[in-house]
Amino acid sequence: MGISIDLRSAYAIAMQAAQPRPWPIDTKFETSDEEKQAFDADAFLNSGSAAKKIVGYESKETVFRQGDPATGVLYVQTGVVKLVVVNETGREVVVMILGQGDFFGEGCLAEQAQRTCTAETIIPSKILAIEKPEMIRLLHAEHAFSDWFMRQLLSRNMRIEEDLVDLLFNSCEKRLARTLLLLGRYGKEDQAQGVLPPISQETLAEMIGTTRPRVNFFMNKFRRLGFIEYDLHCEIHVNSLLNHVLQD
């Protein structure tokens, strides 16, 4: 079942009495208008400037597995991908959800020999793959692309730091609200915002470090208070006033 979220109310719950403030609410994960005009990553990657391979995947299909050779960088053209880590005892944790315009597998550029996580599609996806030698060539030869890639790395690093602070200082309820906001891809003004593919409560629980019953409890609480409503379209709809809420 899908979920329609009144995020003005949900965000208010997430933010009330947060001490210390776990993430800067004005953080932007998108490039500026000037940067977008200066460089179009999709157009560049789809042109003949880069030697690449585009592969289509069905939902719940593995792109690579933890321990596989790290041979190149990948880019989500369409679809949604989750990154999962499994420890020695078999416990599985979702560390990140990626959507259109996100890259992953960049560890190979830092001499990472093996993949440190498993990448799996959530819905049918098209993934663009660039082998390591070609990626290194592009970074040296194409300065606009190199600048864009660096911005993506810095944004990803900021996101990871904020995720860690959120996990350490916030309650499960606030972590869930923030995760829903991020899954809505707020700030991605060049993409469709606020519409998510079906995502299970088990996956949400893995992302915020709690159990499925706790996620179910808070989702039911949001519904009871009128902050979310269920529909039959298997999607989560995010309120279009989110940017205004973040600036309040």
ABEGO torsion letter per residue (X at the ends): XBBBBBAAAAAAAAABGBOBBABBAABBABBBAAAAAABBAAAAAABAABBBBBBBBBBGBBABBBGBBBABBBBBABEBBBBBBBBAAGBBBBABBBBBGBBBGAAAAAGBABBABBBBBABBBBBBBBBAAAAAAAAAABAAAAAAAAAAAAAAAAAAAAAAAAAAABBAAAAAAAAAAAAAGBGBAABBBGBBBBBBAAAAAAAAGBBAAAAAAAAAAAAAAGABBBBAAGBBBBBAAAAAAAAX
